[in-house]
Amino acid sequence: MRIAVTGKAGQVVTSLVERGSAAGHEVIALGRPEMDLADPTSIARAFEEAAPDAIVSAAAYTAVDKAESERDLAHAVNGRGAGAVAEAARALGVPLIHISTDYVFDGRLDRPYVESDPTGPTGVYGGSKLAGEQAVLTAHGGNSAVLRVAWVYSPFGANFVKTMLRQAGDRDEVSVLADQLGNPTSALDIADGIIRVATNLVSDSYPELRGVFHMTASGEGTWADFAEAIFAASAARGGPSARVKRITTADYPTLATRPPNSRLDCGLIARVHGVALPDWRGSLETVLARLQPAAAH
């Protein structure tokens, strides 16, 4: 299978190139200069040259706080850009997998969100990603799968795991939020899920395979729980560790409001696509083994 993915350096893109190649697929990462999500003509041209069997829309504007002051750019990339990718996929007659986020919800439910729950983003980033979902489903809904992911980490790029390890190298105690709940999810596992979904979309025309799906790791925790697990696993490998000081969102104000509950129910994608991502604690060990090869005993 030949997969074209938007972006070149993101965690999901890098993981998809690695996992796809290992599984025998050709993954073509497309980004600047040949493709600019703010330039629809460049999008169509790049996909035509790539001639993929499936397209993955993974590139996004992800600066959550900065988006509050860069609304036009966030919507140009995450909203209109996503729509242009979907239009290009429709023109080529190939299925599209679009990566979205838990930020389309306000996070006020006291249970994991299902796909049919009302959306209600509280910030510009979430609003722009919801606009992207709607643009994708409008342009190419008959052959698209929107995958909402959350709390992404990996051996690549900047992410929470790397931040915690870096801070543990500088201090004995790290303050981490203990009142936001979610599903820490490895981008490597996300890549495996994307490949499974892409294979299904290319192989079958069943309408049930299309639509909106939640795809996060099994298991849940707060950011503080996540940090404690990182430090425990790192210490076991001879790496840096620190105490976690549990704080509240009120103790750490940000420009954009984060969802207090980011948990996503992934039962639908398991039933329809046969995708069930592993528990996050095991996947964390896998990522740390990549990040700390010299620390292992």
C-alpha positions in Angstrom: 0.0 0.0 0.0 1.2 3.5 -0.9 0.3 6.0 1.8 0.8 9.8 1.4 0.8 11.7 4.7 0.8 15.5 5.3 3.7 16.8 7.3 7.3 15.8 7.6 8.5 16.2 11.2 5.5 15.6 13.5 5.3 12.7 15.9 2.5 10.9 14.1 4.1 11.4 10.7 7.5 10.2 11.8 6.0 7.2 13.5 3.9 6.4 10.5 6.9 6.4 8.2 8.7 4.1 10.5 5.9 1.7 11.2 4.6 1.7 7.7 8.0 0.9 6.2 8.4 -1.9 8.7 5.1 -3.4 7.6 6.0 -3.3 4.0 4.1 -0.2 3.0 5.5 2.9 1.1 4.9 6.0 3.2 5.4 9.4 1.5 5.7 12.4 3.8 4.6 15.6 2.1 5.3 19.1 3.5 6.9 22.3 2.7 8.1 23.3 0.2 6.2 21.0 -2.1 3.1 21.1 0.0 1.7 24.0 2.1 -1.6 23.5 3.8 -2.4 27.2 3.4 -2.0 26.8 -0.4 -4.7 24.5 -1.8 -3.1 24.3 -5.3 0.1 22.9 -3.8 -1.9 20.2 -2.0 -3.6 18.9 -5.1 -0.4 19.0 -7.1 1.6 17.1 -4.5 -1.0 14.3 -4.1 -1.3 13.9 -7.8 2.5 13.4 -8.1 2.5 11.0 -5.1 -0.3 8.9 -6.6 -1.2 7.2 -3.2 -3.7 4.4 -2.4 -4.7 6.3 0.7 -4.0 9.7 2.3 -3.4 10.6 5.9 -4.0 14.1 7.0 -1.7 14.5 10.0 -0.1 17.9 9.7 -1.7 20.6 11.9 -1.2 23.8 13.7 -0.7 22.5 17.3 0.4 25.5 19.4 -2.6 25.5 21.7 -1.9 28.7 23.6 -0.4 30.6 20.7 -3.5 29.8 18.6 -5.5 32.2 20.9 -3.6 35.1 19.2 -3.2 33.4 15.8 -6.8 32.4 15.1 -6.6 33.0 11.3 -3.5 30.9 10.9 -4.9 28.1 13.0 -8.1 28.0 11.0 -6.2 28.3 7.7 -4.2 25.2 8.5 -6.5 23.1 10.7 -9.7 24.0 9.1 -9.4 25.1 5.5 -6.2 23.1 5.0 -7.8 19.9 6.1 -10.7 20.6 3.8 -8.3 21.1 0.9 -6.6 17.7 1.7 -10.1 16.1 1.7 -11.0 17.6 -1.7 -7.7 16.4 -3.2 -8.4 12.9 -1.9 -11.9 13.0 -3.4 -10.5 14.1 -6.7 -8.1 11.2 -6.7 -10.8 8.8 -5.6 -8.8 7.5 -2.6 -9.7 7.2 1.1 -8.7 9.7 3.6 -7.7 9.3 7.3 -7.8 12.7 9.2 -6.2 13.0 12.6 -8.2 15.1 15.1 -8.1 15.7 18.8 -9.9 15.5 22.2 -9.9 19.3 22.2 -13.1 19.3 20.2 -14.8 18.6 23.5 -15.1 20.9 26.5 -14.0 18.1 28.9 -16.8 18.6 31.4 -18.4 15.1 31.2 -17.7 12.7 34.1 -17.1 9.7 31.7 -15.0 9.0 28.6 -16.4 10.7 25.5 -18.1 8.7 22.7 -18.2 9.8 19.1 -21.8 10.9 19.3 -21.3 13.3 22.3 -21.9 17.0 21.5 -18.7 18.8 20.7 -17.9 22.1 22.4 -14.3 23.3 22.0 -13.2 26.0 24.6 -10.4 27.5 22.6 -9.2 28.5 19.1 -7.1 25.3 18.6 -10.0 23.0 19.4 -12.4 25.1 17.3 -10.0 25.0 14.3 -9.7 21.2 14.6 -13.5 20.8 14.8 -13.7 23.0 11.7 -11.3 20.6 10.0 -13.4 17.6 10.9 -16.4 19.2 9.5 -14.6 20.3 6.3 -13.3 16.7 5.8 -16.7 15.1 6.3 -18.3 17.7 4.0 -15.8 17.3 1.2 -15.1 13.5 1.3 -17.3 12.1 4.1 -18.2 9.0 2.0 -14.6 7.8 2.0 -13.0 9.3 5.1 -12.3 8.2 8.7 -11.7 11.0 11.3 -9.5 9.6 14.1 -9.5 11.6 17.4 -6.3 11.1 19.4 -5.0 12.6 22.6 -2.0 13.1 24.9 0.5 12.0 22.2 4.1 11.2 23.0 6.8 9.3 21.2 10.6 9.0 20.7 10.3 11.9 18.2 9.9 15.6 18.5 8.8 17.6 21.5 6.4 15.9 24.0 5.5 15.5 27.6 7.8 12.5 28.2 10.8 14.3 26.9 9.9 17.4 28.9 9.6 15.4 32.2 12.9 13.6 31.6 14.7 16.9 30.9 13.2 18.5 34.0 14.1 15.5 36.2 17.7 16.1 35.1 17.6 19.6 36.5 15.6 19.4 39.7 14.5 17.0 42.4 10.8 18.0 42.3 8.5 18.7 39.3 5.0 20.3 39.6 2.5 18.5 37.4 -1.3 18.9 37.0 -3.4 16.3 38.9 -6.9 17.5 37.9 -6.8 16.8 34.1 -7.6 13.2 33.1 -6.8 11.5 29.8 -5.3 8.6 27.9 -1.5 9.0 27.2 -1.0 7.6 23.7 2.1 6.6 21.9 2.4 7.9 18.4 3.9 4.5 17.4 0.7 2.9 18.4 -1.3 5.6 16.6 0.7 4.8 13.5 -0.2 1.1 13.8 -3.8 2.0 14.1 -3.7 4.3 11.1 -2.2 1.5 9.0 -5.0 -0.9 10.0 -7.7 1.6 9.3 -6.1 2.6 5.9 -5.9 -1.1 5.0 -9.6 -1.5 5.8 -10.6 1.6 3.8 -8.6 0.5 0.8 -9.9 -3.0 0.9 -13.6 -2.6 1.8 -16.4 -0.2 0.8 -18.6 -0.8 3.9 -20.0 2.6 5.0 -19.5 1.6 8.7 -15.7 1.9 8.2 -16.1 5.6 7.5 -17.0 8.4 9.9 -15.6 9.6 13.2 -13.7 7.3 15.6 -11.8 7.7 18.9 -8.4 6.1 19.0 -6.3 6.4 22.1 -4.3 4.0 24.3 -6.1 1.7 26.8 -5.9 2.9 30.4 -6.2 6.4 31.8 -4.5 8.8 34.3 -3.8 12.4 35.1 -0.7 14.3 33.9 0.7 13.7 37.4 0.1 10.0 37.1 1.8 10.0 33.7 4.8 11.9 35.2 5.1 9.5 38.1 5.1 6.5 35.7 7.7 8.2 33.5 10.0 8.8 36.5 9.5 5.3 37.9 10.3 3.6 34.6 13.2 6.0 34.0 14.7 5.3 37.4 14.4 1.5 36.8 16.5 2.0 33.7 19.1 4.1 35.6 17.8 7.3 34.1 16.7 10.6 35.7 13.8 10.8 38.2 12.1 13.3 40.4 9.3 13.7 42.9 6.0 14.9 41.5 4.2 17.8 43.2 0.6 17.5 42.4 -1.0 20.8 41.5 -4.3 22.0 40.0 -5.1 23.8 36.8 -5.8 26.9 38.9 -2.1 26.8 40.0 -0.9 26.8 36.4 -3.0 29.2 34.3 -2.6 29.1 30.5 -3.9 31.3 27.7 -6.1 28.4 26.4 -8.4 26.3 28.5 -7.5 22.6 28.6 -10.3 20.0 28.8 -10.3 18.6 32.4 -11.5 15.3 31.0 -9.8 14.2 27.8 -10.8 10.5 28.1 -12.1 9.0 24.8 -14.1 5.8 24.6 -12.5 3.7 21.9 -15.1 0.9 21.7 -16.4 1.9 18.2 -13.1 1.6 16.4 -12.4 -1.7 18.2 -15.7 -3.1 16.9 -15.6 -1.6 13.4 -11.9 -1.6 12.5 -10.5 -4.2 14.9 -8.2 -1.6 16.4 -7.5 -1.6 20.2 -4.3 0.3 21.2 -2.2 -1.2 24.0 -2.2 0.1 27.6 -0.3 3.3 27.9 2.1 2.0 30.6 3.5 -0.7 28.4 3.9 1.6 25.5 5.6 4.1 27.7 8.2 1.5 28.5 8.7 0.9 24.7 9.3 4.6 24.1 11.7 5.0 27.1 13.7 2.1 25.8 14.2 4.2 22.6 15.0 7.4 24.5 17.3 5.8 27.1 19.2 3.0 25.5 22.4 3.9 27.4 20.5 4.0 30.8 19.4 0.4 30.7 21.3 -2.0 33.0 
